[in-house]
Amino acid sequence: MPVKVPIKVLVISDSFFVRSTLAHMLRDAGMKAFTADSYKETMEIMPVKPDVILLSIDMHGISSLDILL
């Protein structure tokens, strides 16, 4: 029987409500959710190698494109 590996999702938003709500919903769906609220925190988490990134378009202090590049 194949081993079921949970999908790793990184949620990046400067809104605590958005991060916590999405992470809770993803975990309830059986996924492994990581959250970050800034560019610095995102770079600290990136060694995790997420399968999916949910990224807020409008974040204070940095462009979302900077995080993706």
mmCIF file of the N, C-alpha and C atoms, coordinates in Angstrom:
data_MODEL
# 
_entry.id   MODEL 
# 
loop_
_atom_site.group_PDB 
_atom_site.id 
_atom_site.type_symbol 
_atom_site.label_atom_id 
_atom_site.label_alt_id 
_atom_site.label_comp_id 
_atom_site.label_asym_id 
_atom_site.label_entity_id 
_atom_site.label_seq_id 
_atom_site.pdbx_PDB_ins_code 
_atom_site.Cartn_x 
_atom_site.Cartn_y 
_atom_site.Cartn_z 
_atom_site.occupancy 
_atom_site.B_iso_or_equiv 
_atom_site.pdbx_formal_charge 
_atom_site.auth_seq_id 
_atom_site.auth_comp_id 
_atom_site.auth_asym_id 
_atom_site.auth_atom_id 
_atom_site.pdbx_PDB_model_num 
ATOM 1   N N  . MET A 1 1  ? 0.845  -1.181 0.000  1.00 0.00 ? 1  MET A N  1 
ATOM 2   C CA . MET A 1 1  ? 0.000  0.000  0.000  1.00 0.00 ? 1  MET A CA 1 
ATOM 3   C C  . MET A 1 1  ? 0.892  1.247  0.000  1.00 0.00 ? 1  MET A C  1 
ATOM 4   N N  . PRO A 1 2  ? 0.650  2.208  -0.903 1.00 0.00 ? 2  PRO A N  1 
ATOM 5   C CA . PRO A 1 2  ? 1.480  3.419  -0.957 1.00 0.00 ? 2  PRO A CA 1 
ATOM 6   C C  . PRO A 1 2  ? 1.306  4.286  0.284  1.00 0.00 ? 2  PRO A C  1 
ATOM 7   N N  . VAL A 1 3  ? 2.380  4.954  0.669  1.00 0.00 ? 3  VAL A N  1 
ATOM 8   C CA . VAL A 1 3  ? 2.336  5.852  1.816  1.00 0.00 ? 3  VAL A CA 1 
ATOM 9   C C  . VAL A 1 3  ? 1.736  7.180  1.365  1.00 0.00 ? 3  VAL A C  1 
ATOM 10  N N  . LYS A 1 4  ? 0.760  7.656  2.098  1.00 0.00 ? 4  LYS A N  1 
ATOM 11  C CA . LYS A 1 4  ? 0.118  8.931  1.760  1.00 0.00 ? 4  LYS A CA 1 
ATOM 12  C C  . LYS A 1 4  ? 0.878  10.063 2.459  1.00 0.00 ? 4  LYS A C  1 
ATOM 13  N N  . VAL A 1 5  ? 1.524  10.897 1.660  1.00 0.00 ? 5  VAL A N  1 
ATOM 14  C CA . VAL A 1 5  ? 2.293  12.015 2.189  1.00 0.00 ? 5  VAL A CA 1 
ATOM 15  C C  . VAL A 1 5  ? 1.436  13.268 2.106  1.00 0.00 ? 5  VAL A C  1 
ATOM 16  N N  . PRO A 1 6  ? 1.283  14.007 3.222  1.00 0.00 ? 6  PRO A N  1 
ATOM 17  C CA . PRO A 1 6  ? 0.451  15.207 3.155  1.00 0.00 ? 6  PRO A CA 1 
ATOM 18  C C  . PRO A 1 6  ? 1.083  16.291 2.279  1.00 0.00 ? 6  PRO A C  1 
ATOM 19  N N  . ILE A 1 7  ? 0.243  17.023 1.592  1.00 0.00 ? 7  ILE A N  1 
ATOM 20  C CA . ILE A 1 7  ? 0.694  18.154 0.785  1.00 0.00 ? 7  ILE A CA 1 
ATOM 21  C C  . ILE A 1 7  ? 1.144  19.266 1.722  1.00 0.00 ? 7  ILE A C  1 
ATOM 22  N N  . LYS A 1 8  ? 2.313  19.847 1.439  1.00 0.00 ? 8  LYS A N  1 
ATOM 23  C CA . LYS A 1 8  ? 2.843  20.948 2.251  1.00 0.00 ? 8  LYS A CA 1 
ATOM 24  C C  . LYS A 1 8  ? 2.463  22.270 1.596  1.00 0.00 ? 8  LYS A C  1 
ATOM 25  N N  . VAL A 1 9  ? 1.756  23.115 2.356  1.00 0.00 ? 9  VAL A N  1 
ATOM 26  C CA . VAL A 1 9  ? 1.291  24.399 1.845  1.00 0.00 ? 9  VAL A CA 1 
ATOM 27  C C  . VAL A 1 9  ? 1.874  25.518 2.698  1.00 0.00 ? 9  VAL A C  1 
ATOM 28  N N  . LEU A 1 10 ? 2.453  26.505 2.034  1.00 0.00 ? 10 LEU A N  1 
ATOM 29  C CA . LEU A 1 10 ? 2.974  27.689 2.719  1.00 0.00 ? 10 LEU A CA 1 
ATOM 30  C C  . LEU A 1 10 ? 2.011  28.841 2.485  1.00 0.00 ? 10 LEU A C  1 
ATOM 31  N N  . VAL A 1 11 ? 1.484  29.408 3.565  1.00 0.00 ? 11 VAL A N  1 
ATOM 32  C CA . VAL A 1 11 ? 0.554  30.534 3.504  1.00 0.00 ? 11 VAL A CA 1 
ATOM 33  C C  . VAL A 1 11 ? 1.327  31.787 3.914  1.00 0.00 ? 11 VAL A C  1 
ATOM 34  N N  . ILE A 1 12 ? 1.418  32.762 2.999  1.00 0.00 ? 12 ILE A N  1 
ATOM 35  C CA . ILE A 1 12 ? 2.154  33.992 3.276  1.00 0.00 ? 12 ILE A CA 1 
ATOM 36  C C  . ILE A 1 12 ? 1.189  35.168 3.204  1.00 0.00 ? 12 ILE A C  1 
ATOM 37  N N  . SER A 1 13 ? 1.014  35.831 4.344  1.00 0.00 ? 13 SER A N  1 
ATOM 38  C CA . SER A 1 13 ? 0.142  37.006 4.412  1.00 0.00 ? 13 SER A CA 1 
ATOM 39  C C  . SER A 1 13 ? 0.519  37.819 5.633  1.00 0.00 ? 13 SER A C  1 
ATOM 40  N N  . ASP A 1 14 ? 0.402  39.131 5.534  1.00 0.00 ? 14 ASP A N  1 
ATOM 41  C CA . ASP A 1 14 ? 0.674  39.948 6.702  1.00 0.00 ? 14 ASP A CA 1 
ATOM 42  C C  . ASP A 1 14 ? -0.558 40.070 7.605  1.00 0.00 ? 14 ASP A C  1 
ATOM 43  N N  . SER A 1 15 ? -1.652 39.428 7.232  1.00 0.00 ? 15 SER A N  1 
ATOM 44  C CA . SER A 1 15 ? -2.865 39.410 8.048  1.00 0.00 ? 15 SER A CA 1 
ATOM 45  C C  . SER A 1 15 ? -2.899 38.131 8.891  1.00 0.00 ? 15 SER A C  1 
ATOM 46  N N  . PHE A 1 16 ? -2.882 38.301 10.215 1.00 0.00 ? 16 PHE A N  1 
ATOM 47  C CA . PHE A 1 16 ? -2.943 37.141 11.106 1.00 0.00 ? 16 PHE A CA 1 
ATOM 48  C C  . PHE A 1 16 ? -4.219 36.335 10.858 1.00 0.00 ? 16 PHE A C  1 
ATOM 49  N N  . PHE A 1 17 ? -5.340 37.022 10.673 1.00 0.00 ? 17 PHE A N  1 
ATOM 50  C CA . PHE A 1 17 ? -6.615 36.339 10.455 1.00 0.00 ? 17 PHE A CA 1 
ATOM 51  C C  . PHE A 1 17 ? -6.575 35.454 9.214  1.00 0.00 ? 17 PHE A C  1 
ATOM 52  N N  . VAL A 1 18 ? -6.045 35.981 8.121  1.00 0.00 ? 18 VAL A N  1 
ATOM 53  C CA . VAL A 1 18 ? -5.954 35.210 6.871  1.00 0.00 ? 18 VAL A CA 1 
ATOM 54  C C  . VAL A 1 18 ? -5.044 33.997 7.067  1.00 0.00 ? 18 VAL A C  1 
ATOM 55  N N  . ARG A 1 19 ? -3.858 34.222 7.641  1.00 0.00 ? 19 ARG A N  1 
ATOM 56  C CA . ARG A 1 19 ? -2.911 33.108 7.853  1.00 0.00 ? 19 ARG A CA 1 
ATOM 57  C C  . ARG A 1 19 ? -3.519 32.019 8.723  1.00 0.00 ? 19 ARG A C  1 
ATOM 58  N N  . SER A 1 20 ? -4.062 32.402 9.859  1.00 0.00 ? 20 SER A N  1 
ATOM 59  C CA . SER A 1 20 ? -4.567 31.399 10.799 1.00 0.00 ? 20 SER A CA 1 
ATOM 60  C C  . SER A 1 20 ? -5.786 30.668 10.264 1.00 0.00 ? 20 SER A C  1 
ATOM 61  N N  . THR A 1 21 ? -6.687 31.384 9.587  1.00 0.00 ? 21 THR A N  1 
ATOM 62  C CA . THR A 1 21 ? -7.885 30.750 9.038  1.00 0.00 ? 21 THR A CA 1 
ATOM 63  C C  . THR A 1 21 ? -7.529 29.757 7.934  1.00 0.00 ? 21 THR A C  1 
ATOM 64  N N  . LEU A 1 22 ? -6.693 30.179 6.995  1.00 0.00 ? 22 LEU A N  1 
ATOM 65  C CA . LEU A 1 22 ? -6.293 29.274 5.912  1.00 0.00 ? 22 LEU A CA 1 
ATOM 66  C C  . LEU A 1 22 ? -5.524 28.069 6.451  1.00 0.00 ? 22 LEU A C  1 
ATOM 67  N N  . ALA A 1 23 ? -4.604 28.298 7.376  1.00 0.00 ? 23 ALA A N  1 
ATOM 68  C CA . ALA A 1 23 ? -3.832 27.185 7.938  1.00 0.00 ? 23 ALA A CA 1 
ATOM 69  C C  . ALA A 1 23 ? -4.756 26.181 8.628  1.00 0.00 ? 23 ALA A C  1 
ATOM 70  N N  . HIS A 1 24 ? -5.717 26.672 9.371  1.00 0.00 ? 24 HIS A N  1 
ATOM 71  C CA . HIS A 1 24 ? -6.672 25.793 10.060 1.00 0.00 ? 24 HIS A CA 1 
ATOM 72  C C  . HIS A 1 24 ? -7.477 24.963 9.048  1.00 0.00 ? 24 HIS A C  1 
ATOM 73  N N  . MET A 1 25 ? -7.970 25.614 8.005  1.00 0.00 ? 25 MET A N  1 
ATOM 74  C CA . MET A 1 25 ? -8.748 24.908 6.977  1.00 0.00 ? 25 MET A CA 1 
ATOM 75  C C  . MET A 1 25 ? -7.898 23.863 6.253  1.00 0.00 ? 25 MET A C  1 
ATOM 76  N N  . LEU A 1 26 ? -6.661 24.213 5.943  1.00 0.00 ? 26 LEU A N  1 
ATOM 77  C CA . LEU A 1 26 ? -5.767 23.278 5.248  1.00 0.00 ? 26 LEU A CA 1 
ATOM 78  C C  . LEU A 1 26 ? -5.445 22.071 6.125  1.00 0.00 ? 26 LEU A C  1 
ATOM 79  N N  . ARG A 1 27 ? -5.181 22.319 7.397  1.00 0.00 ? 27 ARG A N  1 
ATOM 80  C CA . ARG A 1 27 ? -4.879 21.210 8.320  1.00 0.00 ? 27 ARG A CA 1 
ATOM 81  C C  . ARG A 1 27 ? -6.087 20.302 8.492  1.00 0.00 ? 27 ARG A C  1 
ATOM 82  N N  . ASP A 1 28 ? -7.278 20.904 8.564  1.00 0.00 ? 28 ASP A N  1 
ATOM 83  C CA . ASP A 1 28 ? -8.499 20.089 8.662  1.00 0.00 ? 28 ASP A CA 1 
ATOM 84  C C  . ASP A 1 28 ? -8.690 19.210 7.429  1.00 0.00 ? 28 ASP A C  1 
ATOM 85  N N  . ALA A 1 29 ? -8.162 19.662 6.285  1.00 0.00 ? 29 ALA A N  1 
ATOM 86  C CA . ALA A 1 29 ? -8.267 18.897 5.039  1.00 0.00 ? 29 ALA A CA 1 
ATOM 87  C C  . ALA A 1 29 ? -7.137 17.875 4.890  1.00 0.00 ? 29 ALA A C  1 
ATOM 88  N N  . GLY A 1 30 ? -6.300 17.750 5.928  1.00 0.00 ? 30 GLY A N  1 
ATOM 89  C CA . GLY A 1 30 ? -5.243 16.750 5.905  1.00 0.00 ? 30 GLY A CA 1 
ATOM 90  C C  . GLY A 1 30 ? -3.918 17.213 5.340  1.00 0.00 ? 30 GLY A C  1 
ATOM 91  N N  . MET A 1 31 ? -3.781 18.509 5.126  1.00 0.00 ? 31 MET A N  1 
ATOM 92  C CA . MET A 1 31 ? -2.531 19.044 4.592  1.00 0.00 ? 31 MET A CA 1 
ATOM 93  C C  . MET A 1 31 ? -1.649 19.560 5.722  1.00 0.00 ? 31 MET A C  1 
ATOM 94  N N  . LYS A 1 32 ? -0.382 19.715 5.421  1.00 0.00 ? 32 LYS A N  1 
ATOM 95  C CA . LYS A 1 32 ? 0.560  20.272 6.385  1.00 0.00 ? 32 LYS A CA 1 
ATOM 96  C C  . LYS A 1 32 ? 0.749  21.743 6.027  1.00 0.00 ? 32 LYS A C  1 
ATOM 97  N N  . ALA A 1 33 ? 0.322  22.652 6.917  1.00 0.00 ? 33 ALA A N  1 
ATOM 98  C CA . ALA A 1 33 ? 0.347  24.081 6.619  1.00 0.00 ? 33 ALA A CA 1 
ATOM 99  C C  . ALA A 1 33 ? 1.435  24.787 7.416  1.00 0.00 ? 33 ALA A C  1 
ATOM 100 N N  . PHE A 1 34 ? 2.161  25.653 6.725  1.00 0.00 ? 34 PHE A N  1 
ATOM 101 C CA . PHE A 1 34 ? 3.166  26.517 7.337  1.00 0.00 ? 34 PHE A CA 1 
ATOM 102 C C  . PHE A 1 34 ? 2.729  27.950 7.060  1.00 0.00 ? 34 PHE A C  1 
ATOM 103 N N  . THR A 1 35 ? 3.035  28.867 7.968  1.00 0.00 ? 35 THR A N  1 
ATOM 104 C CA . THR A 1 35 ? 2.647  30.257 7.754  1.00 0.00 ? 35 THR A CA 1 
ATOM 105 C C  . THR A 1 35 ? 3.843  31.185 7.908  1.00 0.00 ? 35 THR A C  1 
ATOM 106 N N  . ALA A 1 36 ? 3.764  32.312 7.214  1.00 0.00 ? 36 ALA A N  1 
ATOM 107 C CA . ALA A 1 36 ? 4.780  33.354 7.323  1.00 0.00 ? 36 ALA A CA 1 
ATOM 108 C C  . ALA A 1 36 ? 4.092  34.703 7.145  1.00 0.00 ? 36 ALA A C  1 
ATOM 109 N N  . ASP A 1 37 ? 4.593  35.710 7.861  1.00 0.00 ? 37 ASP A N  1 
ATOM 110 C CA . ASP A 1 37 ? 3.974  37.031 7.760  1.00 0.00 ? 37 ASP A CA 1 
ATOM 111 C C  . ASP A 1 37 ? 4.885  38.088 7.151  1.00 0.00 ? 37 ASP A C  1 
ATOM 112 N N  . SER A 1 38 ? 6.076  37.679 6.740  1.00 0.00 ? 38 SER A N  1 
ATOM 113 C CA . SER A 1 38 ? 7.024  38.651 6.188  1.00 0.00 ? 38 SER A CA 1 
ATOM 114 C C  . SER A 1 38 ? 7.996  37.945 5.244  1.00 0.00 ? 38 SER A C  1 
ATOM 115 N N  . TYR A 1 39 ? 8.732  38.746 4.510  1.00 0.00 ? 39 TYR A N  1 
ATOM 116 C CA . TYR A 1 39 ? 9.764  38.203 3.615  1.00 0.00 ? 39 TYR A CA 1 
ATOM 117 C C  . TYR A 1 39 ? 10.807 37.419 4.417  1.00 0.00 ? 39 TYR A C  1 
ATOM 118 N N  . LYS A 1 40 ? 11.254 38.005 5.528  1.00 0.00 ? 40 LYS A N  1 
ATOM 119 C CA . LYS A 1 40 ? 12.276 37.357 6.361  1.00 0.00 ? 40 LYS A CA 1 
ATOM 120 C C  . LYS A 1 40 ? 11.792 35.996 6.866  1.00 0.00 ? 40 LYS A C  1 
ATOM 121 N N  . GLU A 1 41 ? 10.587 35.963 7.379  1.00 0.00 ? 41 GLU A N  1 
ATOM 122 C CA . GLU A 1 41 ? 10.053 34.699 7.883  1.00 0.00 ? 41 GLU A CA 1 
ATOM 123 C C  . GLU A 1 41 ? 9.865  33.685 6.750  1.00 0.00 ? 41 GLU A C  1 
ATOM 124 N N  . THR A 1 42 ? 9.473  34.151 5.586  1.00 0.00 ? 42 THR A N  1 
ATOM 125 C CA . THR A 1 42 ? 9.325  33.263 4.430  1.00 0.00 ? 42 THR A CA 1 
ATOM 126 C C  . THR A 1 42 ? 10.654 32.614 4.078  1.00 0.00 ? 42 THR A C  1 
ATOM 127 N N  . MET A 1 43 ? 11.730 33.395 4.066  1.00 0.00 ? 43 MET A N  1 
ATOM 128 C CA . MET A 1 43 ? 13.048 32.861 3.724  1.00 0.00 ? 43 MET A CA 1 
ATOM 129 C C  . MET A 1 43 ? 13.529 31.850 4.761  1.00 0.00 ? 43 MET A C  1 
ATOM 130 N N  . GLU A 1 44 ? 13.124 32.026 6.016  1.00 0.00 ? 44 GLU A N  1 
ATOM 131 C CA . GLU A 1 44 ? 13.488 31.062 7.061  1.00 0.00 ? 44 GLU A CA 1 
ATOM 132 C C  . GLU A 1 44 ? 12.745 29.742 6.881  1.00 0.00 ? 44 GLU A C  1 
ATOM 133 N N  . ILE A 1 45 ? 11.532 29.790 6.348  1.00 0.00 ? 45 ILE A N  1 
ATOM 134 C CA . ILE A 1 45 ? 10.703 28.595 6.173  1.00 0.00 ? 45 ILE A CA 1 
ATOM 135 C C  . ILE A 1 45 ? 11.003 27.880 4.859  1.00 0.00 ? 45 ILE A C  1 
ATOM 136 N N  . MET A 1 46 ? 11.476 28.594 3.849  1.00 0.00 ? 46 MET A N  1 
ATOM 137 C CA . MET A 1 46 ? 11.625 28.027 2.510  1.00 0.00 ? 46 MET A CA 1 
ATOM 138 C C  . MET A 1 46 ? 12.398 26.711 2.427  1.00 0.00 ? 46 MET A C  1 
ATOM 139 N N  . PRO A 1 47 ? 13.351 26.416 3.310  1.00 0.00 ? 47 PRO A N  1 
ATOM 140 C CA . PRO A 1 47 ? 13.976 25.088 3.211  1.00 0.00 ? 47 PRO A CA 1 
ATOM 141 C C  . PRO A 1 47 ? 12.984 23.930 3.335  1.00 0.00 ? 47 PRO A C  1 
ATOM 142 N N  . VAL A 1 48 ? 11.776 24.212 3.793  1.00 0.00 ? 48 VAL A N  1 
ATOM 143 C CA . VAL A 1 48 ? 10.738 23.181 3.914  1.00 0.00 ? 48 VAL A CA 1 
ATOM 144 C C  . VAL A 1 48 ? 10.324 22.656 2.547  1.00 0.00 ? 48 VAL A C  1 
ATOM 145 N N  . LYS A 1 49 ? 10.480 23.443 1.484  1.00 0.00 ? 49 LYS A N  1 
ATOM 146 C CA . LYS A 1 49 ? 10.102 23.078 0.112  1.00 0.00 ? 49 LYS A CA 1 
ATOM 147 C C  . LYS A 1 49 ? 8.611  22.751 0.022  1.00 0.00 ? 49 LYS A C  1 
ATOM 148 N N  . PRO A 1 50 ? 7.771  23.781 0.094  1.00 0.00 ? 50 PRO A N  1 
ATOM 149 C CA . PRO A 1 50 ? 6.327  23.535 0.010  1.00 0.00 ? 50 PRO A CA 1 
ATOM 150 C C  . PRO A 1 50 ? 5.916  23.058 -1.378 1.00 0.00 ? 50 PRO A C  1 
ATOM 151 N N  . ASP A 1 51 ? 4.823  22.313 -1.422 1.00 0.00 ? 51 ASP A N  1 
ATOM 152 C CA . ASP A 1 51 ? 4.250  21.877 -2.694 1.00 0.00 ? 51 ASP A CA 1 
ATOM 153 C C  . ASP A 1 51 ? 3.408  22.997 -3.311 1.00 0.00 ? 51 ASP A C  1 
ATOM 154 N N  . VAL A 1 52 ? 2.802  23.814 -2.445 1.00 0.00 ? 52 VAL A N  1 
ATOM 155 C CA . VAL A 1 52 ? 1.926  24.904 -2.876 1.00 0.00 ? 52 VAL A CA 1 
ATOM 156 C C  . VAL A 1 52 ? 2.233  26.132 -2.022 1.00 0.00 ? 52 VAL A C  1 
ATOM 157 N N  . ILE A 1 53 ? 2.193  27.323 -2.657 1.00 0.00 ? 53 ILE A N  1 
ATOM 158 C CA . ILE A 1 53 ? 2.344  28.579 -1.924 1.00 0.00 ? 53 ILE A CA 1 
ATOM 159 C C  . ILE A 1 53 ? 1.096  29.416 -2.157 1.00 0.00 ? 53 ILE A C  1 
ATOM 160 N N  . LEU A 1 54 ? 0.441  29.820 -1.068 1.00 0.00 ? 54 LEU A N  1 
ATOM 161 C CA . LEU A 1 54 ? -0.672 30.761 -1.130 1.00 0.00 ? 54 LEU A CA 1 
ATOM 162 C C  . LEU A 1 54 ? -0.118 32.095 -0.657 1.00 0.00 ? 54 LEU A C  1 
ATOM 163 N N  . LEU A 1 55 ? -0.087 33.077 -1.537 1.00 0.00 ? 55 LEU A N  1 
ATOM 164 C CA . LEU A 1 55 ? 0.616  34.327 -1.283 1.00 0.00 ? 55 LEU A CA 1 
ATOM 165 C C  . LEU A 1 55 ? -0.321 35.517 -1.419 1.00 0.00 ? 55 LEU A C  1 
ATOM 166 N N  . SER A 1 56 ? -0.342 36.354 -0.399 1.00 0.00 ? 56 SER A N  1 
ATOM 167 C CA . SER A 1 56 ? -1.115 37.585 -0.446 1.00 0.00 ? 56 SER A CA 1 
ATOM 168 C C  . SER A 1 56 ? -0.506 38.517 -1.485 1.00 0.00 ? 56 SER A C  1 
ATOM 169 N N  . ILE A 1 57 ? -1.340 39.120 -2.299 1.00 0.00 ? 57 ILE A N  1 
ATOM 170 C CA . ILE A 1 57 ? -0.836 40.010 -3.342 1.00 0.00 ? 57 ILE A CA 1 
ATOM 171 C C  . ILE A 1 57 ? -0.382 41.342 -2.756 1.00 0.00 ? 57 ILE A C  1 
ATOM 172 N N  . ASP A 1 58 ? -1.112 41.858 -1.778 1.00 0.00 ? 58 ASP A N  1 
ATOM 173 C CA . ASP A 1 58 ? -0.835 43.175 -1.219 1.00 0.00 ? 58 ASP A CA 1 
ATOM 174 C C  . ASP A 1 58 ? -0.295 43.032 0.203  1.00 0.00 ? 58 ASP A C  1 
ATOM 175 N N  . MET A 1 59 ? 1.030  43.053 0.335  1.00 0.00 ? 59 MET A N  1 
ATOM 176 C CA . MET A 1 59 ? 1.659  42.962 1.654  1.00 0.00 ? 59 MET A CA 1 
ATOM 177 C C  . MET A 1 59 ? 2.431  44.248 1.930  1.00 0.00 ? 59 MET A C  1 
ATOM 178 N N  . HIS A 1 60 ? 2.418  44.681 3.177  1.00 0.00 ? 60 HIS A N  1 
ATOM 179 C CA . HIS A 1 60 ? 3.124  45.898 3.562  1.00 0.00 ? 60 HIS A CA 1 
ATOM 180 C C  . HIS A 1 60 ? 4.628  45.686 3.518  1.00 0.00 ? 60 HIS A C  1 
ATOM 181 N N  . GLY A 1 61 ? 5.334  46.586 2.864  1.00 0.00 ? 61 GLY A N  1 
ATOM 182 C CA . GLY A 1 61 ? 6.787  46.574 2.896  1.00 0.00 ? 61 GLY A CA 1 
ATOM 183 C C  . GLY A 1 61 ? 7.478  45.750 1.831  1.00 0.00 ? 61 GLY A C  1 
ATOM 184 N N  . ILE A 1 62 ? 6.739  44.913 1.093  1.00 0.00 ? 62 ILE A N  1 
ATOM 185 C CA . ILE A 1 62 ? 7.395  44.107 0.069  1.00 0.00 ? 62 ILE A CA 1 
ATOM 186 C C  . ILE A 1 62 ? 6.395  43.689 -1.006 1.00 0.00 ? 62 ILE A C  1 
ATOM 187 N N  . SER A 1 63 ? 6.876  43.576 -2.198 1.00 0.00 ? 63 SER A N  1 
ATOM 188 C CA . SER A 1 63 ? 6.052  43.107 -3.300 1.00 0.00 ? 63 SER A CA 1 
ATOM 189 C C  . SER A 1 63 ? 6.000  41.574 -3.271 1.00 0.00 ? 63 SER A C  1 
ATOM 190 N N  . SER A 1 64 ? 4.849  41.033 -3.573 1.00 0.00 ? 64 SER A N  1 
ATOM 191 C CA . SER A 1 64 ? 4.698  39.576 -3.620 1.00 0.00 ? 64 SER A CA 1 
ATOM 192 C C  . SER A 1 64 ? 5.622  38.965 -4.654 1.00 0.00 ? 64 SER A C  1 
ATOM 193 N N  . LEU A 1 65 ? 5.891  39.697 -5.730 1.00 0.00 ? 65 LEU A N  1 
ATOM 194 C CA . LEU A 1 65 ? 6.814  39.192 -6.757 1.00 0.00 ? 65 LEU A CA 1 
ATOM 195 C C  . LEU A 1 65 ? 8.233  39.021 -6.215 1.00 0.00 ? 65 LEU A C  1 
ATOM 196 N N  . ASP A 1 66 ? 8.643  39.879 -5.282 1.00 0.00 ? 66 ASP A N  1 
ATOM 197 C CA . ASP A 1 66 ? 9.965  39.740 -4.670 1.00 0.00 ? 66 ASP A CA 1 
ATOM 198 C C  . ASP A 1 66 ? 10.111 38.397 -3.956 1.00 0.00 ? 66 ASP A C  1 
ATOM 199 N N  . ILE A 1 67 ? 9.047  37.957 -3.326 1.00 0.00 ? 67 ILE A N  1 
ATOM 200 C CA . ILE A 1 67 ? 9.090  36.670 -2.628 1.00 0.00 ? 67 ILE A CA 1 
ATOM 201 C C  . ILE A 1 67 ? 9.193  35.528 -3.616 1.00 0.00 ? 67 ILE A C  1 
ATOM 202 N N  . LEU A 1 68 ? 8.451  35.615 -4.713 1.00 0.00 ? 68 LEU A N  1 
ATOM 203 C CA . LEU A 1 68 ? 8.469  34.538 -5.702 1.00 0.00 ? 68 LEU A CA 1 
ATOM 204 C C  . LEU A 1 68 ? 9.782  34.476 -6.471 1.00 0.00 ? 68 LEU A C  1 
ATOM 205 N N  . LEU A 1 69 ? 10.425 35.594 -6.668 1.00 0.00 ? 69 LEU A N  1 
ATOM 206 C CA . LEU A 1 69 ? 11.678 35.620 -7.423 1.00 0.00 ? 69 LEU A CA 1 
ATOM 207 C C  . LEU A 1 69 ? 12.801 35.336 -6.481 1.00 0.00 ? 69 LEU A C  1 
# 
